[in-house]
Amino acid sequence: MAQTIPPITLPPMNNPQQEGEWLETALHNWLNQEFLPETVNQKIAQRASQIFVRQRLEGENDLGSLVIAIITEMQAFDFSKSFYSEFAIANAVSDLILDSLGYEKCCGN
């Protein structure tokens, strides 16, 4: 029988501005390293960070729900000048958060 993956609950936000700035910088760096650096990468990182921080301030601490929120809200973003999509951005945010918390992405531990 398959085992369910337990949800990952993030610790409460202590400093929303600092957390948002960290995520924006980390995501922007990831975007620039994954493919060629593009001007639009800064806007993508900024928007994803805004969504993440707002969701957290509204009380959302479940990483899976945060990923879904980023996918949903980033659908309105114009990705026509980018290699990325809302799915790639949400997955990258999840990976960056998991890395910062010491999780191994391959196994969920």
VOKERO-112825 format. One record per atom (N, C-alpha, C, O): residue in three letters; chain; atom name; x, y, z. Coordinates in pm, 1 decimal. Example, Ala and Ser with C-alpha at 12.3 -4.5 7.8 and 13.67 -1.06 7.14 Angstrom:
2
<'ALA','A','N',<1319.0,-569.0,780.0>>,
<'ALA','A','CA',<1230.0,-450.0,780.0>>,
<'ALA','A','C',<1320.0,-330.0,780.0>>,
<'ALA','A','O',<1423.6,-331.9,846.5>>,
<'SER','A','N',<1285.0,-225.0,708.0>>,
<'SER','A','CA',<1367.0,-106.0,714.0>>,
<'SER','A','C',<1290.0,3.0,787.0>>,
<'SER','A','O',<1340.9,113.8,803.9>>,
//
This chain:
109
<'MET','A','N',<85.3,-118.1,0.0>>,
<'MET','A','CA',<0.0,0.0,0.0>>,
<'MET','A','C',<89.7,124.2,0.0>>,
<'MET','A','O',<192.0,128.7,68.2>>,
<'ALA','A','N',<49.6,223.0,-76.8>>,
<'ALA','A','CA',<124.7,347.6,-86.3>>,
<'ALA','A','C',<109.9,427.8,42.8>>,
<'ALA','A','O',<4.1,430.1,105.7>>,
<'GLN','A','N',<218.9,492.7,79.6>>,
<'GLN','A','CA',<215.4,578.3,197.3>>,
<'GLN','A','C',<190.2,722.1,154.0>>,
<'GLN','A','O',<242.7,768.3,52.7>>,
<'THR','A','N',<109.9,791.1,231.8>>,
<'THR','A','CA',<86.8,932.0,201.7>>,
<'THR','A','C',<206.1,1013.9,248.0>>,
<'THR','A','O',<275.3,978.0,343.3>>,
<'ILE','A','N',<228.2,1122.8,179.8>>,
<'ILE','A','CA',<335.9,1214.6,217.2>>,
<'ILE','A','C',<278.6,1313.0,317.8>>,
<'ILE','A','O',<180.0,1380.8,288.7>>,
<'PRO','A','N',<338.5,1321.5,434.9>>,
<'PRO','A','CA',<285.0,1414.6,535.2>>,
<'PRO','A','C',<303.1,1558.9,489.2>>,
<'PRO','A','O',<400.3,1590.1,420.4>>,
<'PRO','A','N',<211.5,1646.4,526.1>>,
<'PRO','A','CA',<224.7,1787.4,487.8>>,
<'PRO','A','C',<346.0,1850.5,555.8>>,
<'PRO','A','O',<389.3,1807.0,662.5>>,
<'ILE','A','N',<398.4,1951.4,493.1>>,
<'ILE','A','CA',<509.1,2027.4,550.7>>,
<'ILE','A','C',<453.0,2160.9,595.8>>,
<'ILE','A','O',<407.0,2241.4,514.8>>,
<'THR','A','N',<457.6,2182.6,724.8>>,
<'THR','A','CA',<406.9,2305.9,783.3>>,
<'THR','A','C',<524.6,2395.2,817.2>>,
<'THR','A','O',<615.8,2355.3,889.7>>,
<'LEU','A','N',<521.7,2515.9,764.3>>,
<'LEU','A','CA',<629.0,2611.2,787.8>>,
<'LEU','A','C',<612.8,2675.4,925.2>>,
<'LEU','A','O',<501.2,2690.9,974.8>>,
<'PRO','A','N',<725.4,2712.5,986.2>>,
<'PRO','A','CA',<716.5,2783.5,1114.1>>,
<'PRO','A','C',<652.7,2920.9,1092.2>>,
<'PRO','A','O',<655.1,2973.3,980.9>>,
<'PRO','A','N',<596.2,2978.6,1197.1>>,
<'PRO','A','CA',<534.1,3110.8,1182.8>>,
<'PRO','A','C',<635.4,3213.9,1131.9>>,
<'PRO','A','O',<755.6,3202.1,1155.6>>,
<'MET','A','N',<584.3,3314.3,1062.1>>,
<'MET','A','CA',<668.5,3422.7,1011.6>>,
<'MET','A','C',<706.3,3515.1,1126.2>>,
<'MET','A','O',<620.0,3563.3,1199.5>>,
<'ASN','A','N',<834.1,3539.0,1140.7>>,
<'ASN','A','CA',<880.2,3634.5,1241.9>>,
<'ASN','A','C',<906.1,3771.2,1181.2>>,
<'ASN','A','O',<880.3,3873.5,1244.5>>,
<'ASN','A','N',<957.0,3773.2,1058.4>>,
<'ASN','A','CA',<990.5,3897.9,992.1>>,
<'ASN','A','C',<949.6,3887.0,844.9>>,
<'ASN','A','O',<1029.4,3844.4,761.4>>,
<'PRO','A','N',<825.8,3925.2,813.0>>,
<'PRO','A','CA',<776.5,3909.5,675.6>>,
<'PRO','A','C',<862.5,3978.7,571.0>>,
<'PRO','A','O',<885.7,3923.5,463.4>>,
<'GLN','A','N',<909.6,4098.0,601.3>>,
<'GLN','A','CA',<991.4,4170.8,503.9>>,
<'GLN','A','C',<1120.8,4096.1,475.0>>,
<'GLN','A','O',<1160.0,4081.6,359.3>>,
<'GLN','A','N',<1186.4,4049.3,579.0>>,
<'GLN','A','CA',<1312.0,3976.3,561.4>>,
<'GLN','A','C',<1289.3,3844.7,486.7>>,
<'GLN','A','O',<1367.7,3809.0,398.8>>,
<'GLU','A','N',<1183.1,3773.1,521.2>>,
<'GLU','A','CA',<1153.1,3647.3,453.1>>,
<'GLU','A','C',<1121.3,3670.9,305.4>>,
<'GLU','A','O',<1164.2,3594.5,219.0>>,
<'GLY','A','N',<1046.3,3776.6,277.6>>,
<'GLY','A','CA',<1013.9,3810.6,139.4>>,
<'GLY','A','C',<1137.6,3849.2,59.8>>,
<'GLY','A','O',<1154.0,3807.2,-54.7>>,
<'GLU','A','N',<1224.5,3929.3,120.6>>,
<'GLU','A','CA',<1348.0,3969.2,52.3>>,
<'GLU','A','C',<1437.6,3848.7,26.7>>,
<'GLU','A','O',<1498.1,3837.2,-79.9>>,
<'TRP','A','N',<1445.9,3758.5,125.0>>,
<'TRP','A','CA',<1527.1,3638.1,106.3>>,
<'TRP','A','C',<1474.0,3555.9,-10.5>>,
<'TRP','A','O',<1550.4,3514.0,-97.5>>,
<'LEU','A','N',<1342.7,3533.0,-12.2>>,
<'LEU','A','CA',<1284.6,3451.7,-118.7>>,
<'LEU','A','C',<1302.8,3518.6,-254.4>>,
<'LEU','A','O',<1337.3,3451.8,-351.8>>,
<'GLU','A','N',<1280.4,3647.3,-262.0>>,
<'GLU','A','CA',<1296.9,3717.9,-389.0>>,
<'GLU','A','C',<1440.0,3704.4,-441.1>>,
<'GLU','A','O',<1460.8,3675.6,-559.0>>,
<'THR','A','N',<1537.9,3725.1,-353.9>>,
<'THR','A','CA',<1679.4,3714.5,-393.8>>,
<'THR','A','C',<1715.0,3571.3,-432.6>>,
<'THR','A','O',<1778.9,3548.1,-535.3>>,
<'ALA','A','N',<1673.7,3476.3,-350.5>>,
<'ALA','A','CA',<1706.0,3336.0,-377.7>>,
<'ALA','A','C',<1642.3,3288.7,-508.1>>,
<'ALA','A','O',<1706.4,3219.2,-586.9>>,
<'LEU','A','N',<1516.7,3326.0,-531.0>>,
<'LEU','A','CA',<1447.6,3285.4,-652.8>>,
<'LEU','A','C',<1509.0,3353.4,-774.7>>,
<'LEU','A','O',<1526.9,3290.1,-878.8>>,
<'HIS','A','N',<1540.9,3480.7,-762.3>>,
<'HIS','A','CA',<1603.6,3553.0,-873.8>>,
<'HIS','A','C',<1737.7,3487.5,-910.0>>,
<'HIS','A','O',<1767.4,3468.1,-1027.9>>,
<'ASN','A','N',<1816.3,3454.4,-811.5>>,
<'ASN','A','CA',<1944.3,3386.2,-837.2>>,
<'ASN','A','C',<1921.2,3250.9,-904.0>>,
<'ASN','A','O',<1991.5,3215.5,-998.7>>,
<'TRP','A','N',<1824.3,3176.3,-855.9>>,
<'TRP','A','CA',<1794.6,3045.4,-914.3>>,
<'TRP','A','C',<1752.5,3060.2,-1059.9>>,
<'TRP','A','O',<1800.2,2986.6,-1146.3>>,
<'LEU','A','N',<1663.1,3155.2,-1087.5>>,
<'LEU','A','CA',<1616.3,3178.2,-1224.6>>,
<'LEU','A','C',<1732.6,3211.7,-1317.5>>,
<'LEU','A','O',<1740.1,3160.5,-1429.1>>,
<'ASN','A','N',<1822.4,3297.0,-1271.6>>,
<'ASN','A','CA',<1936.8,3337.9,-1353.4>>,
<'ASN','A','C',<2036.9,3225.4,-1375.0>>,
<'ASN','A','O',<2105.3,3222.6,-1477.4>>,
<'GLN','A','N',<2046.7,3133.5,-1281.3>>,
<'GLN','A','CA',<2141.8,3023.1,-1293.4>>,
<'GLN','A','C',<2084.8,2907.4,-1374.5>>,
<'GLN','A','O',<2159.9,2835.3,-1440.2>>,
<'GLU','A','N',<1955.1,2888.8,-1371.0>>,
<'GLU','A','CA',<1893.0,2774.6,-1437.0>>,
<'GLU','A','C',<1900.9,2786.3,-1589.8>>,
<'GLU','A','O',<1931.2,2688.9,-1658.7>>,
<'PHE','A','N',<1873.7,2905.6,-1641.3>>,
<'PHE','A','CA',<1885.9,2935.8,-1784.4>>,
<'PHE','A','C',<1967.4,3064.0,-1796.2>>,
<'PHE','A','O',<2037.7,3101.6,-1702.5>>,
<'LEU','A','N',<1958.7,3129.4,-1907.5>>,
<'LEU','A','CA',<2025.6,3257.8,-1924.7>>,
<'LEU','A','C',<1957.1,3363.3,-1838.5>>,
<'LEU','A','O',<1834.6,3363.3,-1826.1>>,
<'PRO','A','N',<2034.9,3452.8,-1779.3>>,
<'PRO','A','CA',<1971.3,3562.1,-1704.2>>,
<'PRO','A','C',<1884.4,3646.7,-1797.9>>,
<'PRO','A','O',<1925.6,3683.6,-1907.9>>,
<'GLU','A','N',<1764.4,3675.6,-1751.1>>,
<'GLU','A','CA',<1671.0,3756.9,-1828.7>>,
<'GLU','A','C',<1621.4,3871.1,-1741.1>>,
<'GLU','A','O',<1611.7,3857.1,-1619.1>>,
<'THR','A','N',<1590.5,3982.3,-1802.9>>,
<'THR','A','CA',<1540.2,4098.2,-1730.1>>,
<'THR','A','C',<1411.5,4064.3,-1654.9>>,
<'THR','A','O',<1390.2,4111.5,-1543.2>>,
<'VAL','A','N',<1326.9,3983.4,-1715.7>>,
<'VAL','A','CA',<1197.4,3948.9,-1656.6>>,
<'VAL','A','C',<1212.4,3865.9,-1529.0>>,
<'VAL','A','O',<1119.2,3858.9,-1449.0>>,
<'ASN','A','N',<1327.2,3803.7,-1509.1>>,
<'ASN','A','CA',<1346.1,3720.2,-1389.6>>,
<'ASN','A','C',<1325.9,3797.4,-1260.3>>,
<'ASN','A','O',<1272.4,3742.9,-1163.7>>,
<'GLN','A','N',<1367.8,3923.0,-1256.8>>,
<'GLN','A','CA',<1350.3,4004.4,-1136.4>>,
<'GLN','A','C',<1201.8,4024.6,-1107.9>>,
<'GLN','A','O',<1158.8,4016.6,-992.8>>,
<'LYS','A','N',<1124.3,4050.4,-1211.2>>,
<'LYS','A','CA',<980.4,4071.3,-1193.4>>,
<'LYS','A','C',<911.6,3942.4,-1149.0>>,
<'LYS','A','O',<821.0,3945.4,-1065.7>>,
<'ILE','A','N',<954.4,3830.3,-1204.4>>,
<'ILE','A','CA',<898.0,3701.1,-1165.1>>,
<'ILE','A','C',<926.6,3674.9,-1017.9>>,
<'ILE','A','O',<836.7,3637.7,-942.5>>,
<'ALA','A','N',<1051.5,3694.3,-977.0>>,
<'ALA','A','CA',<1090.5,3670.1,-837.9>>,
<'ALA','A','C',<1016.1,3763.2,-743.3>>,
<'ALA','A','O',<972.5,3722.0,-635.8>>,
<'GLN','A','N',<1002.0,3887.0,-783.3>>,
<'GLN','A','CA',<932.0,3984.1,-699.6>>,
<'GLN','A','C',<785.8,3945.2,-682.0>>,
<'GLN','A','O',<733.2,3948.8,-570.8>>,
<'ARG','A','N',<720.3,3908.1,-791.2>>,
<'ARG','A','CA',<578.4,3871.6,-783.9>>,
<'ARG','A','C',<556.4,3745.1,-701.3>>,
<'ARG','A','O',<466.2,3740.2,-617.7>>,
<'ALA','A','N',<637.8,3643.9,-724.5>>,
<'ALA','A','CA',<624.0,3519.7,-648.3>>,
<'ALA','A','C',<645.7,3544.3,-499.5>>,
<'ALA','A','O',<575.4,3487.9,-415.7>>,
<'SER','A','N',<742.4,3628.0,-467.2>>,
<'SER','A','CA',<770.1,3661.0,-327.3>>,
<'SER','A','C',<651.5,3734.8,-264.7>>,
<'SER','A','O',<614.9,3707.2,-150.5>>,
<'GLN','A','N',<592.0,3827.4,-338.0>>,
<'GLN','A','CA',<475.3,3900.7,-287.5>>,
<'GLN','A','C',<359.9,3805.1,-257.2>>,
<'GLN','A','O',<294.7,3815.6,-153.3>>,
<'ILE','A','N',<336.3,3713.3,-348.1>>,
<'ILE','A','CA',<228.3,3615.3,-328.5>>,
<'ILE','A','C',<256.3,3531.6,-204.2>>,
<'ILE','A','O',<169.1,3513.6,-119.3>>,
<'PHE','A','N',<379.4,3480.4,-194.6>>,
<'PHE','A','CA',<418.3,3396.2,-82.6>>,
<'PHE','A','C',<399.9,3469.3,50.5>>,
<'PHE','A','O',<339.5,3415.4,143.3>>,
<'VAL','A','N',<451.8,3591.7,60.0>>,
<'VAL','A','CA',<444.1,3667.2,185.9>>,
<'VAL','A','C',<298.7,3698.5,220.3>>,
<'VAL','A','O',<258.3,3684.2,335.7>>,
<'ARG','A','N',<219.6,3741.0,121.7>>,
<'ARG','A','CA',<79.8,3771.4,149.7>>,
<'ARG','A','C',<5.4,3649.0,200.7>>,
<'ARG','A','O',<-71.3,3657.8,296.6>>,
<'GLN','A','N',<27.9,3535.0,136.5>>,
<'GLN','A','CA',<-36.3,3411.3,181.2>>,
<'GLN','A','C',<4.7,3377.0,324.0>>,
<'GLN','A','O',<-78.5,3336.7,405.3>>,
<'ARG','A','N',<131.5,3392.9,353.5>>,
<'ARG','A','CA',<180.4,3363.2,489.1>>,
<'ARG','A','C',<120.0,3459.3,591.1>>,
<'ARG','A','O',<82.8,3418.1,700.9>>,
<'LEU','A','N',<110.2,3586.6,555.3>>,
<'LEU','A','CA',<50.9,3684.2,646.6>>,
<'LEU','A','C',<-97.6,3656.6,669.3>>,
<'LEU','A','O',<-152.9,3692.3,773.3>>,
<'GLU','A','N',<-161.2,3593.3,571.6>>,
<'GLU','A','CA',<-302.5,3555.9,585.6>>,
<'GLU','A','C',<-318.2,3425.9,664.4>>,
<'GLU','A','O',<-430.0,3378.9,685.6>>,
<'GLY','A','N',<-205.3,3367.4,708.1>>,
<'GLY','A','CA',<-212.1,3250.9,795.7>>,
<'GLY','A','C',<-183.1,3117.7,730.0>>,
<'GLY','A','O',<-193.7,3013.9,795.3>>,
<'GLU','A','N',<-146.8,3117.3,602.3>>,
<'GLU','A','CA',<-117.9,2991.1,533.6>>,
<'GLU','A','C',<25.1,2947.7,564.4>>,
<'GLU','A','O',<120.7,3018.7,533.4>>,
<'ASN','A','N',<38.3,2830.8,625.4>>,
<'ASN','A','CA',<169.7,2777.2,660.1>>,
<'ASN','A','C',<197.4,2642.0,595.8>>,
<'ASN','A','O',<307.1,2588.1,610.6>>,
<'ASP','A','N',<100.3,2586.8,525.3>>,
<'ASP','A','CA',<117.8,2458.4,459.3>>,
<'ASP','A','C',<188.6,2480.3,325.7>>,
<'ASP','A','O',<138.7,2553.8,240.5>>,
<'LEU','A','N',<304.7,2416.9,307.1>>,
<'LEU','A','CA',<384.3,2439.3,186.5>>,
<'LEU','A','C',<308.2,2399.6,60.5>>,
<'LEU','A','O',<315.9,2470.0,-40.2>>,
<'GLY','A','N',<236.2,2290.2,63.7>>,
<'GLY','A','CA',<158.8,2248.2,-52.8>>,
<'GLY','A','C',<54.9,2351.5,-92.7>>,
<'GLY','A','O',<36.9,2379.3,-211.3>>,
<'SER','A','N',<-12.7,2407.5,4.3>>,
<'SER','A','CA',<-112.6,2511.1,-23.7>>,
<'SER','A','C',<-47.4,2638.0,-76.8>>,
<'SER','A','O',<-104.2,2706.5,-161.8>>,
<'LEU','A','N',<70.6,2669.0,-27.2>>,
<'LEU','A','CA',<143.5,2785.6,-76.8>>,
<'LEU','A','C',<184.6,2766.4,-222.4>>,
<'LEU','A','O',<178.2,2860.0,-302.2>>,
<'VAL','A','N',<226.6,2645.5,-256.5>>,
<'VAL','A','CA',<263.2,2614.9,-395.3>>,
<'VAL','A','C',<142.5,2633.3,-486.6>>,
<'VAL','A','O',<154.1,2693.5,-593.4>>,
<'ILE','A','N',<27.1,2582.1,-445.5>>,
<'ILE','A','CA',<-95.1,2595.7,-525.2>>,
<'ILE','A','C',<-132.9,2742.9,-540.5>>,
<'ILE','A','O',<-174.7,2785.2,-648.3>>,
<'ALA','A','N',<-118.9,2820.1,-435.0>>,
<'ALA','A','CA',<-150.4,2963.5,-441.6>>,
<'ALA','A','C',<-58.5,3035.4,-540.4>>,
<'ALA','A','O',<-103.6,3121.3,-616.2>>,
<'ILE','A','N',<68.6,3000.6,-539.6>>,
<'ILE','A','CA',<162.9,3063.3,-632.6>>,
<'ILE','A','C',<127.4,3025.5,-776.1>>,
<'ILE','A','O',<126.3,3111.2,-864.4>>,
<'ILE','A','N',<98.7,2898.1,-799.5>>,
<'ILE','A','CA',<58.5,2855.5,-934.5>>,
<'ILE','A','C',<-64.7,2933.1,-979.5>>,
<'ILE','A','O',<-68.0,2987.0,-1090.1>>,
<'THR','A','N',<-164.2,2938.4,-894.8>>,
<'THR','A','CA',<-290.9,3003.5,-929.9>>,
<'THR','A','C',<-271.3,3151.7,-960.3>>,
<'THR','A','O',<-319.4,3201.3,-1062.2>>,
<'GLU','A','N',<-201.3,3221.7,-872.6>>,
<'GLU','A','CA',<-186.8,3366.1,-889.9>>,
<'GLU','A','C',<-85.7,3402.7,-998.3>>,
<'GLU','A','O',<-98.4,3507.9,-1060.9>>,
<'MET','A','N',<13.4,3318.6,-1021.2>>,
<'MET','A','CA',<111.9,3347.6,-1125.7>>,
<'MET','A','C',<54.8,3320.1,-1265.5>>,
<'MET','A','O',<118.1,3355.9,-1364.8>>,
<'GLN','A','N',<-61.6,3258.2,-1275.5>>,
<'GLN','A','CA',<-123.3,3237.5,-1406.4>>,
<'GLN','A','C',<-155.4,3370.5,-1473.7>>,
<'GLN','A','O',<-164.5,3376.9,-1596.3>>,
<'ALA','A','N',<-172.4,3475.5,-1396.3>>,
<'ALA','A','CA',<-200.2,3608.2,-1451.3>>,
<'ALA','A','C',<-73.0,3678.9,-1497.9>>,
<'ALA','A','O',<-80.7,3782.9,-1563.4>>,
<'PHE','A','N',<43.0,3624.1,-1465.1>>,
<'PHE','A','CA',<170.6,3685.2,-1503.4>>,
<'PHE','A','C',<199.9,3654.7,-1650.5>>,
<'PHE','A','O',<169.8,3545.5,-1698.7>>,
<'ASP','A','N',<258.2,3750.7,-1721.1>>,
<'ASP','A','CA',<294.0,3732.9,-1862.2>>,
<'ASP','A','C',<431.6,3666.5,-1871.8>>,
<'ASP','A','O',<534.4,3731.8,-1854.4>>,
<'PHE','A','N',<431.9,3536.9,-1899.6>>,
<'PHE','A','CA',<556.1,3460.9,-1911.9>>,
<'PHE','A','C',<608.0,3456.5,-2056.1>>,
<'PHE','A','O',<697.6,3377.6,-2086.2>>,
<'SER','A','N',<554.0,3538.9,-2144.6>>,
<'SER','A','CA',<591.0,3532.0,-2286.3>>,
<'SER','A','C',<737.3,3566.9,-2311.6>>,
<'SER','A','O',<791.7,3528.1,-2415.1>>,
<'LYS','A','N',<802.3,3638.3,-2221.2>>,
<'LYS','A','CA',<943.3,3675.4,-2237.5>>,
<'LYS','A','C',<1032.7,3593.6,-2145.1>>,
<'LYS','A','O',<1141.1,3638.0,-2107.1>>,
<'SER','A','N',<987.2,3474.6,-2109.4>>,
<'SER','A','CA',<1058.8,3392.3,-2013.5>>,
<'SER','A','C',<1059.8,3246.4,-2057.6>>,
<'SER','A','O',<973.9,3202.0,-2133.7>>,
<'PHE','A','N',<1158.7,3173.5,-2008.1>>,
<'PHE','A','CA',<1163.8,3028.9,-2029.0>>,
<'PHE','A','C',<1071.6,2956.4,-1931.2>>,
<'PHE','A','O',<1043.5,2837.9,-1949.2>>,
<'TYR','A','N',<1025.2,3025.2,-1829.7>>,
<'TYR','A','CA',<955.6,2963.6,-1717.6>>,
<'TYR','A','C',<804.4,2971.1,-1730.9>>,
<'TYR','A','O',<750.7,3038.2,-1819.0>>,
<'SER','A','N',<736.9,2899.9,-1640.4>>,
<'SER','A','CA',<591.5,2903.7,-1627.0>>,
<'SER','A','C',<558.7,2912.2,-1478.9>>,
<'SER','A','O',<647.3,2904.9,-1393.7>>,
<'GLU','A','N',<431.6,2927.7,-1449.8>>,
<'GLU','A','CA',<389.9,2934.7,-1309.1>>,
<'GLU','A','C',<423.8,2806.7,-1233.3>>,
<'GLU','A','O',<449.7,2810.6,-1113.0>>,
<'PHE','A','N',<423.6,2694.4,-1302.6>>,
<'PHE','A','CA',<455.2,2567.1,-1237.0>>,
<'PHE','A','C',<603.0,2560.2,-1199.2>>,
<'PHE','A','O',<637.4,2516.8,-1089.2>>,
<'ALA','A','N',<688.7,2602.4,-1288.8>>,
<'ALA','A','CA',<832.7,2602.8,-1261.0>>,
<'ALA','A','C',<864.6,2696.7,-1144.7>>,
<'ALA','A','O',<949.2,2666.0,-1060.7>>,
<'ILE','A','N',<796.7,2810.5,-1140.3>>,
<'ILE','A','CA',<821.3,2907.6,-1034.0>>,
<'ILE','A','C',<776.0,2852.0,-899.1>>,
<'ILE','A','O',<849.9,2859.6,-801.0>>,
<'ALA','A','N',<657.3,2797.1,-893.9>>,
<'ALA','A','CA',<605.6,2740.9,-768.2>>,
<'ALA','A','C',<694.1,2625.7,-719.9>>,
<'ALA','A','O',<722.2,2614.7,-600.5>>,
<'ASN','A','N',<737.5,2540.9,-811.7>>,
<'ASN','A','CA',<826.6,2430.9,-773.1>>,
<'ASN','A','C',<960.4,2482.2,-723.8>>,
<'ASN','A','O',<1016.1,2428.0,-628.4>>,
<'ALA','A','N',<1012.9,2586.2,-787.6>>,
<'ALA','A','CA',<1139.8,2644.4,-742.9>>,
<'ALA','A','C',<1126.0,2704.5,-603.4>>,
<'ALA','A','O',<1214.3,2687.3,-519.3>>,
<'VAL','A','N',<1016.3,2774.4,-578.8>>,
<'VAL','A','CA',<992.6,2830.5,-444.7>>,
<'VAL','A','C',<988.9,2717.7,-342.3>>,
<'VAL','A','O',<1051.3,2727.5,-236.6>>,
<'SER','A','N',<917.3,2612.4,-372.8>>,
<'SER','A','CA',<909.7,2498.0,-282.1>>,
<'SER','A','C',<1047.9,2440.4,-254.6>>,
<'SER','A','O',<1082.7,2414.2,-139.5>>,
<'ASP','A','N',<1126.6,2420.6,-359.6>>,
<'ASP','A','CA',<1262.2,2366.4,-342.7>>,
<'ASP','A','C',<1349.4,2457.7,-257.6>>,
<'ASP','A','O',<1423.7,2410.3,-171.7>>,
<'LEU','A','N',<1340.9,2587.8,-280.8>>,
<'LEU','A','CA',<1420.7,2683.1,-202.0>>,
<'LEU','A','C',<1380.7,2680.1,-55.2>>,
<'LEU','A','O',<1466.5,2684.0,33.0>>,
<'ILE','A','N',<1250.5,2673.1,-29.0>>,
<'ILE','A','CA',<1202.1,2666.0,109.7>>,
<'ILE','A','C',<1248.4,2536.0,174.9>>,
<'ILE','A','O',<1297.8,2536.7,287.6>>,
<'LEU','A','N',<1232.4,2424.8,103.5>>,
<'LEU','A','CA',<1275.6,2295.2,158.1>>,
<'LEU','A','C',<1425.3,2295.2,187.1>>,
<'LEU','A','O',<1468.5,2245.7,291.2>>,
<'ASP','A','N',<1504.7,2350.5,95.7>>,
<'ASP','A','CA',<1649.2,2361.1,119.3>>,
<'ASP','A','C',<1678.5,2442.4,245.0>>,
<'ASP','A','O',<1763.8,2405.3,325.6>>,
<'SER','A','N',<1606.8,2554.1,260.9>>,
<'SER','A','CA',<1632.0,2641.1,376.1>>,
<'SER','A','C',<1595.5,2573.5,507.6>>,
<'SER','A','O',<1649.9,2607.8,612.6>>,
<'LEU','A','N',<1503.5,2477.7,502.0>>,
<'LEU','A','CA',<1461.1,2405.7,622.9>>,
<'LEU','A','C',<1539.0,2275.6,644.8>>,
<'LEU','A','O',<1519.0,2206.5,744.7>>,
<'GLY','A','N',<1628.2,2243.0,550.2>>,
<'GLY','A','CA',<1711.1,2123.4,565.3>>,
<'GLY','A','C',<1647.1,1995.8,515.2>>,
<'GLY','A','O',<1693.4,1886.9,549.2>>,
<'TYR','A','N',<1541.1,2005.8,435.0>>,
<'TYR','A','CA',<1476.9,1886.7,379.3>>,
<'TYR','A','C',<1553.1,1841.2,254.5>>,
<'TYR','A','O',<1604.6,1922.9,178.2>>,
<'GLU','A','N',<1559.2,1708.9,235.6>>,
<'GLU','A','CA',<1609.3,1655.6,111.7>>,
<'GLU','A','C',<1488.5,1641.4,18.9>>,
<'GLU','A','O',<1392.8,1570.9,50.8>>,
<'LYS','A','N',<1494.0,1708.4,-95.1>>,
<'LYS','A','CA',<1377.9,1713.4,-185.2>>,
<'LYS','A','C',<1343.0,1575.7,-242.1>>,
<'LYS','A','O',<1226.2,1546.9,-268.1>>,
<'CYS','A','N',<1442.6,1492.4,-260.9>>,
<'CYS','A','CA',<1415.1,1363.3,-325.6>>,
<'CYS','A','C',<1331.1,1270.6,-238.4>>,
<'CYS','A','O',<1254.8,1189.0,-290.0>>,
<'CYS','A','N',<1344.5,1282.5,-110.7>>,
<'CYS','A','CA',<1285.0,1182.1,-22.5>>,
<'CYS','A','C',<1187.1,1240.2,78.9>>,
<'CYS','A','O',<1118.0,1164.8,147.4>>,
<'GLY','A','N',<1179.8,1370.2,89.8>>,
<'GLY','A','CA',<1090.2,1432.2,186.0>>,
<'GLY','A','C',<1137.3,1423.3,329.1>>,
<'GLY','A','O',<1058.1,1444.3,421.0>>,
<'ASN','A','N',<1263.4,1393.0,350.8>>,
<'ASN','A','CA',<1315.3,1381.9,487.2>>,
<'ASN','A','C',<1396.6,1502.3,524.3>>,
<'ASN','A','O',<1448.2,1509.9,635.8>>,
//
